[in-house]
Amino acid sequence: MKSAGEAALLECLAAQIPLGRVENSEETAAVALFPASEDSSLMTGRKVYPNGGTAQV
């Protein structure tokens, strides 16, 4: 359970992210594992930025 201060910090951070939320550890792990999966079979030499849209590359 998050403290009131942690919840307020996450809310503040989420307000600055275009998707409106902070990613969780499962989502970050899924992005990290994606290049090794069959789902990425058509990708070649791309970088994946799991940042919720904060950096537009």
C-alpha positions as CSV (number, residue, x, y, z in Angstrom):
1,M,0.0,0.0,0.0
2,K,1.3,3.4,-0.9
3,S,1.6,6.2,1.6
4,A,-0.2,9.5,1.0
5,G,3.1,11.1,-0.1
6,E,3.9,8.3,-2.6
7,A,0.3,8.5,-4.0
8,A,0.6,12.3,-4.4
9,L,4.0,12.0,-6.1
10,L,2.7,9.4,-8.6
11,E,-0.4,11.5,-9.3
12,C,1.9,14.5,-10.0
13,L,4.1,12.4,-12.3
14,A,1.1,10.9,-14.1
15,A,-0.1,14.4,-14.9
16,Q,3.1,15.1,-16.8
17,I,2.9,11.9,-18.9
18,P,0.8,12.1,-22.1
19,L,-0.9,8.7,-21.4
20,G,-1.9,10.1,-18.0
21,R,-0.4,7.3,-15.9
22,V,2.9,5.8,-14.7
23,E,3.7,2.4,-16.0
24,N,4.0,-0.6,-13.7
25,S,6.8,-3.1,-13.5
26,E,4.9,-5.8,-15.5
27,E,4.5,-3.4,-18.4
28,T,8.2,-2.5,-18.3
29,A,9.1,-6.2,-18.2
30,A,6.8,-6.9,-21.2
31,V,8.6,-4.2,-23.2
32,A,12.0,-5.6,-22.2
33,L,11.0,-9.1,-23.3
34,F,9.2,-8.2,-26.5
35,P,12.3,-8.2,-28.7
36,A,12.9,-11.9,-27.8
37,S,9.3,-12.9,-28.5
38,E,7.7,-14.2,-31.7
39,D,5.6,-11.1,-31.7
40,S,8.6,-9.0,-32.8
41,S,9.5,-11.3,-35.8
42,L,9.0,-8.4,-38.3
43,M,11.0,-5.8,-36.3
44,T,14.6,-5.2,-37.3
45,G,16.9,-2.7,-35.6
46,R,14.3,-0.6,-33.8
47,K,14.6,1.0,-30.4
48,V,11.5,0.8,-28.2
49,Y,10.9,3.6,-25.7
50,P,8.5,2.7,-22.9
51,N,8.0,6.2,-21.7
52,G,4.3,6.8,-22.0
53,G,4.8,9.4,-24.7
54,T,7.0,11.7,-22.7
55,A,9.8,11.6,-25.3
56,Q,8.9,11.8,-29.0
57,V,11.8,10.4,-30.9
